Amino acid sequence: MEKYLANDIITLRAIEPEDIELLYSWENDPEIWEVSHTLVPYSKYILALYIKNSDKDIYETKQLRLMIDTNEGKTVGAIDLFDFEPHHSRVGVGLLIHNKEDRSKGYASEALDLLISFCFKKLNIHQMYANIESRNKISLGLFEKHGFRICGTKKEWLRTDSGWKDEMMLQLLG
């Protein structure tokens, strides 16, 4: 049987109640609020409710968050599916490798590769898309490496502390 959510480097797994402290620290890190479009902190209560309801099917919630674990068992990030549209066979994807020391080790690339395969082979997705701030060259390069193509620019789409920024929309057709 083909493994869709694991390889020799990482495993994509469901959120567990034990992840609450990690999620709490990530979601409340102001350094990533700009890319996650967060304006205010999350409470542990709200995160606990989110975890409690994470057993619901992607067809019901229209989203799915998977944690990224290394083969050594360290959780280094999360990869999300959002705005799932079964009728149109499309879904958005977002990715986070939180700690700087865990970046540039190939974890994001491996996670994206696994998720693409899962989406096209198991969810029968026709199209995936990502929204990435135009100056985030590392993320743009990662998605382009995996076949995503820039299909548009949303001008002055993101209001940030340093001013307005453009956001690129990328698509991957199956």
KAMO-V103475 format. One record per residue. PHI is phi as a letter, one per 40 degrees, with the letter a starting at -180 (999 if undefined). OMEGA is omega in degrees with one decimal (NA if undefined). Layout:
BEGIN
phi:PHI omega:OMEGA
phi:PHI omega:OMEGA
END
This chain:
BEGIN
phi:999 omega:-179.3
phi:c omega:176.1
phi:c omega:-177.2
phi:c omega:-171.4
phi:b omega:178.3
phi:a omega:171.4
phi:a omega:-177.4
phi:c omega:-175.1
phi:b omega:-176.6
phi:b omega:170.2
phi:b omega:170.8
phi:c omega:-174.8
phi:b omega:176.9
phi:c omega:175.5
phi:c omega:177.3
phi:b omega:177.0
phi:d omega:-179.9
phi:c omega:-179.5
phi:c omega:-172.3
phi:d omega:-178.8
phi:c omega:178.5
phi:c omega:178.0
phi:c omega:179.1
phi:c omega:180.0
phi:c omega:179.6
phi:c omega:-175.5
phi:c omega:-179.2
phi:b omega:176.7
phi:c omega:-177.7
phi:d omega:179.5
phi:c omega:179.6
phi:b omega:-179.3
phi:d omega:-177.8
phi:c omega:-178.8
phi:c omega:-179.9
phi:c omega:179.9
phi:f omega:178.7
phi:c omega:179.2
phi:b omega:-177.1
phi:b omega:179.6
phi:c omega:173.4
phi:c omega:175.7
phi:c omega:174.7
phi:c omega:178.1
phi:c omega:-179.7
phi:c omega:178.8
phi:c omega:177.5
phi:c omega:176.1
phi:c omega:178.4
phi:d omega:179.1
phi:c omega:-179.7
phi:d omega:-177.6
phi:c omega:-177.4
phi:c omega:176.8
phi:c omega:-179.3
phi:c omega:-176.4
phi:c omega:178.2
phi:d omega:178.8
phi:c omega:178.7
phi:c omega:-173.7
phi:c omega:-178.0
phi:g omega:178.6
phi:a omega:177.6
phi:a omega:174.3
phi:b omega:176.5
phi:b omega:177.7
phi:c omega:179.8
phi:b omega:177.7
phi:b omega:173.4
phi:c omega:178.4
phi:c omega:173.1
phi:c omega:177.6
phi:g omega:178.9
phi:c omega:175.8
phi:c omega:-174.6
phi:b omega:-178.0
phi:a omega:179.7
phi:a omega:175.0
phi:b omega:-171.8
phi:b omega:164.3
phi:b omega:-179.3
phi:a omega:-178.9
phi:f omega:179.2
phi:c omega:-179.9
phi:b omega:-177.3
phi:c omega:-178.9
phi:c omega:-179.3
phi:c omega:177.6
phi:f omega:178.0
phi:b omega:-179.8
phi:a omega:174.1
phi:c omega:179.4
phi:b omega:174.2
phi:b omega:-173.1
phi:a omega:177.1
phi:b omega:162.6
phi:b omega:-166.2
phi:c omega:-173.5
phi:c omega:-178.2
phi:d omega:-178.8
phi:c omega:177.3
phi:c omega:-179.9
phi:c omega:179.1
phi:g omega:176.8
phi:b omega:177.9
phi:g omega:-177.7
phi:c omega:-179.7
phi:c omega:179.6
phi:c omega:178.8
phi:c omega:-179.9
phi:c omega:-179.9
phi:c omega:178.1
phi:d omega:179.1
phi:c omega:-177.3
phi:c omega:177.3
phi:d omega:179.2
phi:d omega:179.0
phi:d omega:-177.0
phi:c omega:-176.2
phi:c omega:-176.0
phi:c omega:-176.0
phi:b omega:-179.7
phi:c omega:-179.4
phi:f omega:178.2
phi:c omega:174.5
phi:c omega:-172.6
phi:a omega:172.2
phi:b omega:176.6
phi:a omega:177.8
phi:a omega:175.7
phi:b omega:-174.2
phi:b omega:178.1
phi:d omega:-168.8
phi:c omega:-179.7
phi:c omega:179.1
phi:c omega:-174.0
phi:c omega:-179.8
phi:c omega:179.2
phi:c omega:177.5
phi:d omega:179.0
phi:c omega:179.0
phi:d omega:-177.5
phi:c omega:177.8
phi:c omega:176.7
phi:d omega:-179.2
phi:c omega:172.9
phi:g omega:176.4
phi:c omega:178.6
phi:b omega:176.9
phi:c omega:-179.2
phi:b omega:178.8
phi:a omega:176.5
phi:b omega:174.1
phi:c omega:-175.7
phi:c omega:177.2
phi:f omega:-174.7
phi:c omega:-173.7
phi:b omega:174.7
phi:c omega:-179.6
phi:b omega:177.6
phi:c omega:-178.4
phi:c omega:177.9
phi:h omega:-177.6
phi:c omega:178.6
phi:b omega:175.9
phi:c omega:176.2
phi:b omega:179.0
phi:c omega:172.0
phi:b omega:179.4
phi:b omega:179.1
phi:b omega:171.8
phi:b omega:179.0
phi:c omega:-178.5
phi:c omega:NA
END
